[in-house]
């Protein structure tokens, strides 16, 4: 598979409008409160008949300080005892969820996200993994994809070794930018020494993959300043990088109101930063996976993309498409069978629900057949940059051209602009179109709101 990428200023400017990131289809705005605990329990029971492996996600929402750019669901506090109260409920939720799924279903994926998962103590980390193992069947070797998000300011070499000892084999490090002025503007003071110490500890502890998150578009960033950060990161050779576009949506995310908009780089500078990033990562041997993600050619994600087995879910790209995703903790989103479900968002309501012996799902969605067909189309495009009409027709017993007769014409202009090629066999996203894959997927989105209402989504670049 050709995994090359072409940066085209004119096309990016033309197509740089807002749209979903497609960690799910339909996307979260379509979730509704008619899907609750009763529906969830029913679907969980039915899923045992399929017996698919399981993926578990735990949301640890606490942060010691607030990063002004953050759009995650979090609780800012210096009171570490809050973690004790929270985990007491999570343990109850694990027990309730564990009763719903057959013990024969091995847990092949695990992810702790946040917030800051390392906000909790070392003893609590061990306990959370121990309780998980009491109610779910953990992999008894190192073949599982067990990952955790790390804030280097909240982790020591001892922390990294402990996490490896309890079963984690992948780390994702939040870095964003090494520039002091940028860090001060977004309230994330993180020394280079702290970051490098965690990377070194991960290498010494035998993690299978180390990923680093960077953000472009933050205050005071320039192509020159971000080059210094990127080149320093390339020197230490992470297996994967995620280079995210900062989406400034202060009307939705309150912490962003503390960012001075006058200090944000203009659109032209952001594009310069992105172009430089692509050039430097390509020169260093990384390939573009899609949706801000880069990986070494021998990384599992890159191999899965070439093999046609790459998948995408709420945690991003994955090599395990066959899993049912069980999500625990506030605001977490799961995917069981052909349904999505989301937990309660606030601590108090979550505690009350769990203490009453109820599963904390408060909204979700059961996909209809059209949703599943379109989900399949969008997933194949966003993971593999190509679509075989016959494969979709065979999988869903449809005539592709007739079924999508209203959608295919939306791609004609993109084909004329060189983003993709169209023929009777299918769609191939060309190197110029890969940065704009969200735009291409939007052509098949039945729920996409009018342009005037798309401010709920970030811009694609």
FENLINLIN-V525419 format. One record per residue. SS is DSSP state (h for helix, s for strand, l for the rest). NEAR is the number of other C-alpha atoms within 10 Angstrom. D_LAST is the distance of its C-alpha to the last C-alpha in whole Angstrom. Layout:
ss: <SS;SS>
near: <NEAR;NEAR>
d_last: <D_LAST;D_LAST>
This chain:
ss: <l;l;l;l;l;l;l;l;h;h;h;h;h;h;h;l;l;s;l;l;l;l;l;l;l;l;l;h;h;h;l;s;l;l;l;l;h;h;h;h;h;h;h;h;h;h;h;h;h;h;l;l;l;s;s;s;s;s;s;s;l;s;s;l;l;l;l;l;l;l;l;l;l;l;s;s;l;l;l;l;h;h;h;h;h;h;h;h;h;h;h;h;h;h;h;h;h;h;h;h;l;l;l;l;l;s;s;s;s;s;s;s;s;s;l;l;h;h;h;l;l;h;h;h;h;h;h;h;h;h;h;h;h;h;h;l;s;s;l;l;l;l;l;l;s;s;s;s;s;s;s;h;h;h;l;l;h;h;h;h;h;h;h;h;h;l;l;l;l;s;s;s;s;s;s;s;l;l;l;h;h;h;h;h;h;h;l;l;l;l;l;h;h;h;h;h;h;h;h;h;h;h;h;h;h;l;l;l;s;s;s;s;s;s;s;s;l;l;l;l;l;l;h;h;h;h;h;h;h;h;h;h;h;h;h;h;l;l;l;s;s;s;s;s;s;l;l;l;l;l;l;l;l;h;h;h;h;h;l;l;h;h;h;l;l;l;h;h;h;h;h;h;h;h;h;h;h;h;h;h;h;h;h;l;l;s;s;s;s;s;l;l;s;s;s;s;l;l;l;h;h;h;h;h;h;h;h;l;l;l;s;s;s;l;l;s;s;s;l;l;l;l;l;s;s;s;s;s;l;l;l;l;s;s;s;s;l;l;s;s;s;s;s;l;l;l;h;h;h;h;h;h;h;h;h;l;l;l;l;l;s;s;s;s;s;s;l;l;h;h;h;h;h;h;h;h;h;h;h;h;h;h;h;h;l;s;s;s;h;h;h;h;h;h;h;h;l;l;l;h;h;h;h;l;l;l;l;h;h;h;h;h;h;h;h;h;l;l;l;s;s;s;l;l;l;s;s;s;s;l;h;h;h;h;h;h;h;h;h;h;h;h;l;l;l;l;l;l;l;l;h;h;h;h;h;h;l;l;s;l;l>
near: <10;9;18;14;19;14;18;15;13;9;17;17;13;8;15;15;18;20;21;22;21;22;17;17;23;22;16;18;10;11;18;15;12;12;19;19;18;12;17;24;16;11;17;21;15;15;18;17;9;10;16;17;19;22;25;21;23;22;22;26;23;25;23;16;13;17;20;19;25;17;17;12;18;20;19;15;14;12;10;14;11;13;17;13;12;18;18;14;20;24;19;17;22;24;16;16;19;18;14;17;20;17;15;12;19;19;26;20;23;22;21;21;21;23;23;24;24;27;24;20;15;15;9;15;18;16;15;19;15;13;15;19;15;12;18;22;18;21;16;11;7;12;10;20;21;23;24;22;21;27;21;23;18;16;18;15;16;13;19;24;17;17;23;19;12;14;21;23;22;22;24;21;22;20;22;23;26;22;18;13;14;20;21;13;20;20;16;20;17;20;16;17;10;15;21;15;15;24;25;13;17;23;15;12;18;12;20;18;18;19;21;22;18;21;19;23;23;24;22;16;23;18;18;11;15;25;16;13;17;19;15;14;20;16;9;11;17;19;20;25;25;22;20;17;20;21;20;20;17;16;11;12;15;13;17;20;15;14;19;11;14;9;14;19;19;14;12;11;16;21;22;14;22;22;16;18;19;19;15;16;19;17;10;14;13;27;24;24;30;22;23;17;19;24;24;22;18;12;16;18;25;22;18;20;21;17;11;15;16;23;21;19;17;16;12;13;21;19;18;20;13;12;20;24;23;24;26;27;28;26;23;24;24;23;22;22;19;15;20;24;29;26;22;21;17;14;17;10;13;24;19;13;18;18;14;10;11;16;23;27;28;21;22;26;23;21;16;10;11;12;17;17;18;19;20;16;21;27;21;21;21;27;23;24;25;19;21;16;19;16;14;19;15;11;11;15;10;15;14;18;14;10;13;14;11;11;16;16;11;14;21;15;11;20;17;11;13;15;24;23;18;16;8;9;11;16;19;19;24;21;19;20;26;26;23;23;23;25;22;21;22;19;17;20;20;13;13;16;12;8;10;8;10;15;16;15;14;18;19;20;23>
d_last: <24;22;19;18;14;14;11;12;11;13;11;7;9;11;9;6;8;9;10;12;11;14;16;19;20;21;19;20;21;24;26;29;32;34;33;35;37;40;37;36;39;40;37;37;41;40;37;40;42;39;39;36;35;33;30;30;28;29;27;29;27;29;28;30;28;25;21;20;16;18;17;19;23;25;28;29;33;35;37;37;40;37;36;40;40;36;37;41;39;37;40;41;38;38;42;41;38;40;43;41;40;43;43;43;39;38;35;33;30;30;27;27;24;24;25;26;28;31;32;35;38;38;41;39;37;40;41;38;38;41;41;38;41;44;42;40;40;38;38;41;40;36;35;33;29;30;27;26;24;25;25;27;29;30;32;34;36;38;35;33;37;38;34;35;39;38;36;32;31;27;26;22;22;20;20;17;18;22;22;25;24;20;22;24;22;20;24;23;26;26;28;27;31;30;27;29;32;30;28;32;34;31;32;36;36;35;31;30;26;25;21;19;16;14;12;10;10;14;17;18;16;16;16;19;19;17;18;21;20;18;21;24;22;22;26;26;25;23;23;20;17;14;11;9;6;9;9;12;14;18;19;19;19;22;22;19;21;23;20;21;18;20;19;15;14;13;10;11;12;9;8;12;11;9;11;14;13;13;16;18;17;18;21;22;22;19;18;15;15;12;10;9;13;15;19;22;24;27;25;25;22;22;25;25;22;24;27;25;26;22;22;19;20;20;20;17;18;22;25;27;27;30;30;31;29;31;29;31;31;29;26;26;25;27;27;31;32;30;29;27;28;27;30;31;29;31;34;37;36;35;38;41;39;40;43;44;44;41;38;35;33;32;30;29;29;31;29;31;31;29;26;27;27;23;22;24;22;18;19;21;18;15;18;19;17;21;23;27;28;31;30;29;32;34;33;33;36;34;34;30;30;32;30;27;28;26;23;23;24;20;19;21;19;16;19;21;17;18;15;18;21;24;27;30;29;26;22;21;17;17;15;13;12;11;8;8;10;10;10;13;15;15;17;20;19;22;21;18;19;19;16;18;18;15;14;15;12;8;6;4;0>
